[in-house]
Structure formats: structure tokens, C-alpha cells
Amino acid sequence: GFNQQGGSLNRGRHLRLIMQEAGFDVIEFFAAYGNATTPELVQAEINGYIAWMDNLPWFDQAIELNVVDQAAMNDIKDGMKQWSELPEAFIAKGRCVAIGRK
């Protein structure tokens, strides 16, 4: 899954150390938060997530391993699109940012 492909939900908290080990002087490090509060912004975020689902090998692997089938994946994407069109749809996300110099 996600971790096998090099992903990590915990990487942000280790970002400063990772950059230092790679030889960077970390000159700025912070957490940033954003949100999508309008239907257009929410739909753009959801379209990005769907493109991610369509282009990353994890999802194909999940289908190949019978973790999920293509019909279920299509239902998930359709549900995401339908939800993104609701006037009350809202997305909030956080991320870690590090700026370094070598």
C-alpha cells in the first residue's frame, strides 16, 4: 500500500531530520493548513484526489490483490464527486513545509 510505495503519513514530522541527513541546512520549517470552502475549490480538490487514484499504482495493486474491485473504486469516485457538489462540502488539510539550502 501507501507505505510500500514510499509514502508515509508521518513523514512530515521527520522532514527536518530527513533534509539534514541529505546535507541541507534547514532555514525554515513550519506546519501549514488550508481549506477548500467553496464548491469550486472542493470540486478541484476532489478532482485532484481522483486523478491521484487513477494514476498511482497502489489502487491498481489493490484491485489485483482483490482488496477492492473496479466497480467499488468507481463507486467511491462517483460518491466523492457527488459529495463535492453539495453546498456544505468542506475540505481541511494540513502539511509540513521545510525550506533548505545546500
N, CA, C and O of each residue as an XYZ file, in Angstrom:
408
protein
N       0.797     -1.181      0.000
C       0.000      0.000      0.000
C       0.847      1.255      0.000
O       1.925      1.317     -0.592
N       0.327      2.229      0.672
C       0.908      3.573      0.717
C       2.361      3.536      1.187
O       3.233      4.115      0.540
N       2.627      2.866      2.301
C       3.990      2.811      2.833
C       4.926      2.009      1.938
O       6.106      2.342      1.832
N       4.421      0.954      1.288
C       5.258      0.147      0.405
C       5.705      0.933     -0.820
O       6.731      0.610     -1.419
N       4.954      1.957     -1.197
C       5.298      2.774     -2.360
C       6.121      3.997     -1.968
O       6.335      4.893     -2.785
N       6.583      4.034     -0.716
C       7.410      5.157     -0.279
C       6.636      6.259      0.397
O       7.219      7.272      0.785
N       5.338      6.090      0.549
C       4.531      7.099      1.216
C       4.610      6.956      2.721
O       4.968      5.895      3.233
N       4.281      8.007      3.420
C       4.255      7.963      4.876
C       3.374      9.085      5.388
O       3.556     10.249      5.032
N       2.424      8.724      6.222
C       1.595      9.746      6.852
C       2.360     10.457      7.961
O       1.903     11.480      8.471
N       3.516      9.927      8.337
C       4.327     10.513      9.406
C       5.564     11.240      8.893
O       6.331     11.779      9.691
N       5.770     11.266      7.598
C       6.993     11.846      7.050
C       7.153     13.319      7.428
O       8.273     13.774      7.662
N       6.073     14.053      7.488
C       6.170     15.479      7.792
C       6.886     15.763      9.091
O       7.679     16.700      9.178
N       6.610     14.955     10.104
C       7.253     15.222     11.395
C       8.739     14.880     11.378
O       9.472     15.298     12.274
N       9.195     14.133     10.383
C      10.609     13.780     10.246
C      11.299     14.595      9.149
O      12.473     14.366      8.860
N      10.596     15.526      8.549
C      11.108     16.235      7.375
C      12.406     16.984      7.665
O      13.334     16.944      6.857
N      12.481     17.660      8.797
C      13.705     18.407      9.127
C      14.905     17.449      9.197
O      15.955     17.734      8.622
N      14.755     16.327      9.892
C      15.835     15.352     10.021
C      16.215     14.764      8.663
O      17.400     14.619      8.362
N      15.227     14.429      7.848
C      15.491     13.874      6.517
C      16.323     14.852      5.689
O      17.276     14.459      5.017
N      15.951     16.123      5.746
C      16.688     17.127      4.965
C      18.100     17.317      5.511
O      19.048     17.455      4.738
N      18.248     17.325      6.840
C      19.581     17.468      7.429
C      20.465     16.280      7.051
O      21.642     16.457      6.738
N      19.903     15.073      7.079
C      20.669     13.883      6.691
C      21.077     13.930      5.222
O      22.078     13.325      4.838
N      20.312     14.643      4.399
C      20.639     14.794      2.978
C      21.616     15.943      2.739
O      21.977     16.227      1.597
N      22.044     16.605      3.823
C      23.042     17.657      3.689
C      22.500     19.065      3.559
O      23.250     19.983      3.229
N      21.233     19.255      3.805
C      20.643     20.586      3.720
C      20.712     21.299      5.065
O      20.558     20.672      6.113
N      20.944     22.604      5.035
C      20.726     23.450      6.203
C      19.272     23.879      6.131
O      18.871     24.575      5.198
N      18.497     23.475      7.095
C      17.074     23.819      7.089
C      16.936     25.240      7.611
O      17.222     25.514      8.777
N      16.495     26.141      6.740
C      16.393     27.546      7.131
C      14.975     27.936      7.532
O      14.761     28.972      8.162
N      14.025     27.113      7.169
C      12.644     27.389      7.565
C      11.893     26.068      7.630
O      12.068     25.198      6.778
N      11.059     25.930      8.645
C      10.292     24.703      8.839
C       8.996     25.091      9.536
O       9.022     25.732     10.587
N       7.863     24.705      8.957
C       6.593     25.073      9.582
C       5.473     24.154      9.124
O       5.578     23.455      8.116
N       4.417     24.180      9.890
C       3.190     23.483      9.505
C       2.276     24.507      8.849
O       2.206     25.657      9.282
N       1.587     24.090      7.819
C       0.659     24.978      7.122
C      -0.684     24.269      6.999
O      -0.757     23.046      6.880
N      -1.707     25.044      7.030
C      -3.059     24.494      6.957
C      -3.836     25.232      5.880
O      -3.651     26.431      5.673
N      -4.692     24.514      5.209
C      -5.503     25.124      4.171
C      -6.873     24.489      4.155
O      -7.118     23.472      4.802
N      -7.746     25.102      3.413
C      -9.081     24.531      3.287
C      -9.688     24.914      1.954
O      -9.262     25.860      1.291
N     -10.683     24.156      1.590
C     -11.485     24.438      0.400
C     -12.895     24.686      0.911
O     -13.527     23.793      1.476
N     -13.379     25.893      0.711
C     -14.647     26.287      1.328
C     -15.755     26.601      0.336
O     -16.900     26.819      0.734
N     -15.430     26.627     -0.943
C     -16.463     26.883     -1.948
C     -16.645     25.619     -2.783
O     -15.734     24.793     -2.850
N     -17.795     25.454     -3.415
C     -17.993     24.270     -4.258
C     -16.901     24.112     -5.319
O     -16.464     22.996     -5.598
N     -16.465     25.213     -5.901
C     -15.439     25.137     -6.946
C     -14.113     24.622     -6.381
O     -13.454     23.786     -6.999
N     -13.728     25.122     -5.211
C     -12.474     24.685     -4.600
C     -12.551     23.235     -4.135
O     -11.598     22.474     -4.303
N     -13.684     22.855     -3.552
C     -13.856     21.471     -3.106
C     -13.810     20.538     -4.309
O     -13.152     19.498     -4.261
N     -14.501     20.899     -5.387
C     -14.510     20.055     -6.582
C     -13.110     19.939     -7.178
O     -12.730     18.869     -7.652
N     -12.345     21.017     -7.159
C     -10.971     20.962     -7.669
C     -10.122     20.017     -6.818
O      -9.337     19.235     -7.354
N     -10.277     20.087     -5.497
C      -9.544     19.172     -4.606
C      -9.932     17.723     -4.890
O      -9.067     16.857     -5.023
N     -11.223     17.469     -4.981
C     -11.706     16.108     -5.220
C     -11.217     15.603     -6.573
O     -10.812     14.446     -6.688
N     -11.247     16.449     -7.596
C     -10.733     16.036     -8.908
C      -9.251     15.671     -8.817
O      -8.792     14.750     -9.493
N      -8.505     16.396     -7.980
C      -7.101     16.060     -7.765
C      -6.939     14.708     -7.093
O      -6.074     13.922     -7.477
N      -7.773     14.431     -6.085
C      -7.713     13.133     -5.411
C      -8.089     12.004     -6.372
O      -7.481     10.934     -6.348
N      -9.077     12.242     -7.202
C      -9.488     11.212     -8.165
C      -8.380     10.968     -9.192
O      -8.121      9.823     -9.560
N      -7.728     12.030     -9.652
C      -6.597     11.861    -10.576
C      -5.488     11.056     -9.902
O      -4.843     10.219    -10.534
N      -5.278     11.314     -8.631
C      -4.296     10.563     -7.847
C      -4.679      9.084     -7.833
O      -3.830      8.220     -8.055
N      -5.946      8.795     -7.576
C      -6.432      7.410     -7.560
C      -6.270      6.748     -8.931
O      -5.975      5.556     -9.017
N      -6.460      7.515     -9.986
C      -6.366      6.968    -11.345
C      -4.922      6.732    -11.794
O      -4.680      5.926    -12.692
N      -3.967      7.424    -11.179
C      -2.601      7.391    -11.690
C      -1.569      6.732    -10.790
O      -0.453      6.468    -11.238
N      -1.902      6.461     -9.545
C      -0.941      5.814     -8.655
C      -1.132      4.301     -8.684
O      -2.266      3.821     -8.708
N      -0.051      3.557     -8.683
C      -0.157      2.103     -8.811
C      -0.809      1.409     -7.620
O      -1.240      0.264     -7.753
N      -0.895      2.056     -6.471
C      -1.481      1.398     -5.292
C      -2.895      0.937     -5.547
O      -3.297     -0.139     -5.103
N      -3.644      1.742     -6.254
C      -5.051      1.418     -6.458
C      -5.208      0.246     -7.425
O      -6.067     -0.615     -7.230
N      -4.378      0.215     -8.465
C      -4.375     -0.945     -9.368
C      -3.943     -2.201     -8.619
O      -4.492     -3.282     -8.832
N      -2.958     -2.048     -7.744
C      -2.493     -3.194     -6.960
C      -3.585     -3.693     -6.020
O      -3.745     -4.899     -5.836
N      -4.328     -2.777     -5.432
C      -5.424     -3.179     -4.541
C      -6.462     -3.993     -5.310
O      -7.018     -4.957     -4.782
N      -6.721     -3.602     -6.557
C      -7.664     -4.355     -7.395
C      -7.072     -5.726     -7.730
O      -7.761     -6.742     -7.635
N      -5.792     -5.752     -8.124
C      -5.139     -7.023     -8.465
C      -5.113     -7.990     -7.281
O      -5.205     -9.204     -7.464
N      -4.987     -7.452     -6.072
C      -4.931     -8.285     -4.864
C      -6.319     -8.589     -4.298
O      -6.450     -9.194     -3.234
N      -7.352     -8.159     -5.029
C      -8.743     -8.374     -4.606
C      -9.084     -7.720     -3.271
O      -9.957     -8.196     -2.545
N      -8.397     -6.635     -2.952
C      -8.749     -5.849     -1.776
C     -10.022     -5.065     -2.068
O     -10.849     -4.835     -1.186
N     -10.157     -4.665     -3.319
C     -11.309     -3.909     -3.797
C     -11.466     -4.256     -5.274
O     -10.510     -4.699     -5.911
N     -12.650     -4.061     -5.816
C     -12.805     -4.292     -7.257
C     -13.030     -2.960     -7.966
O     -13.289     -1.936     -7.335
N     -12.927     -3.000     -9.283
C     -13.033     -1.770    -10.071
C     -14.387     -1.104     -9.887
O     -14.472      0.124     -9.845
N     -15.448     -1.897     -9.775
C     -16.783     -1.321     -9.576
C     -16.832     -0.530     -8.272
O     -17.409      0.556     -8.224
N     -16.231     -1.068     -7.220
C     -16.210     -0.354     -5.939
C     -15.388      0.927     -6.050
O     -15.775      1.961     -5.506
N     -14.257      0.867     -6.751
C     -13.441      2.070     -6.950
C     -14.232      3.131     -7.702
O     -14.181      4.311     -7.356
N     -14.960      2.712     -8.727
C     -15.782      3.662     -9.480
C     -16.868      4.258     -8.593
O     -17.155      5.452     -8.679
N     -17.477      3.427     -7.737
C     -18.496      3.924     -6.806
C     -17.905      4.942     -5.836
O     -18.534      5.957     -5.535
N     -16.702      4.670     -5.350
C     -16.039      5.603     -4.434
C     -15.820      6.943     -5.127
O     -16.130      7.995     -4.568
N     -15.287      6.900     -6.344
C     -15.026      8.145     -7.085
C     -16.321      8.886     -7.394
O     -16.376     10.111     -7.285
N     -17.362      8.153     -7.777
C     -18.661      8.788     -8.035
C     -19.194      9.438     -6.766
O     -19.716     10.552     -6.807
N     -19.063      8.742     -5.636
C     -19.511      9.301     -4.363
C     -18.736     10.549     -3.988
O     -19.310     11.509     -3.475
N     -17.433     10.542     -4.242
C     -16.615     11.723     -3.966
C     -17.088     12.909     -4.805
O     -17.206     14.028     -4.307
N     -17.355     12.649     -6.082
C     -17.828     13.725     -6.964
C     -19.177     14.262     -6.497
O     -19.386     15.474     -6.447
N     -20.091     13.354     -6.157
C     -21.414     13.779     -5.691
C     -21.295     14.602     -4.412
O     -21.939     15.642     -4.277
N     -20.472     14.136     -3.473
C     -20.296     14.865     -2.221
C     -19.715     16.254     -2.478
O     -20.124     17.226     -1.842
N     -18.756     16.351     -3.414
C     -18.098     17.636     -3.670
C     -19.057     18.681     -4.232
O     -18.770     19.877     -4.188
N     -20.180     18.237     -4.752
C     -21.159     19.174     -5.314
C     -22.149     19.692     -4.272
O     -22.937     20.591     -4.567
N     -22.119     19.143     -3.072
C     -23.027     19.604     -2.023
C     -22.583     20.975     -1.522
O     -21.385     21.221     -1.382
N     -23.530     21.869     -1.250
C     -23.144     23.208     -0.799
C     -22.413     23.200      0.544
O     -21.657     24.128      0.834
N     -22.623     22.172      1.364
C     -21.959     22.125      2.670
C     -20.612     21.396      2.638
O     -19.963     21.265      3.676
N     -20.187     20.924      1.473
C     -18.908     20.212      1.372
C     -17.761     21.146      1.756
O     -17.751     22.322      1.393
N     -16.805     20.603      2.491
C     -15.695     21.385      3.025
C     -14.499     20.453      3.188
O     -14.658     19.323      3.650
N     -13.322     20.902      2.823
C     -12.105     20.113      2.994
C     -11.095     20.954      3.767
O     -10.870     22.121      3.446
N     -10.494     20.355      4.782
C      -9.398     20.985      5.521
C      -8.210     20.034      5.477
O      -8.377     18.818      5.563
N      -7.017     20.590      5.344
C      -5.831     19.734      5.298
C      -4.638     20.463      5.899
O      -4.550     21.690      5.872
N      -3.739     19.678      6.434
C      -2.505     20.213      6.988
C      -1.312     19.615      6.264
O      -1.403     18.539      5.674
N      -0.208     20.317      6.314
C       1.012     19.805      5.700
C       2.214     20.421      6.408
O       2.096     21.454      7.069
N       3.357     19.785      6.265
C       4.606     20.314      6.798
C       5.435     20.839      5.634
O       5.461     20.248      4.555
N       6.105     21.949      5.869
C       6.920     22.579      4.836
C       8.318     22.795      5.408
O       8.466     23.260      6.538
N       9.328     22.462      4.639
C      10.708     22.730      5.031
C      11.428     23.356      3.843
O      11.300     22.901      2.707
N      12.173     24.388      4.127
C      12.974     25.052      3.100
C      14.425     24.917      3.530
O      14.791     25.279      4.648
N      15.245     24.393      2.630
C      16.638     24.164      2.972
C      17.582     24.708      1.920
O      17.186     25.064      0.810
N      18.847     24.760      2.310
C      19.891     25.250      1.413
C      21.080     24.310      1.551
O      21.406     23.862      2.650
N      21.719     24.020      0.435
C      22.900     23.148      0.455
C      24.140     23.956      0.223
O      25.241     23.405      0.204
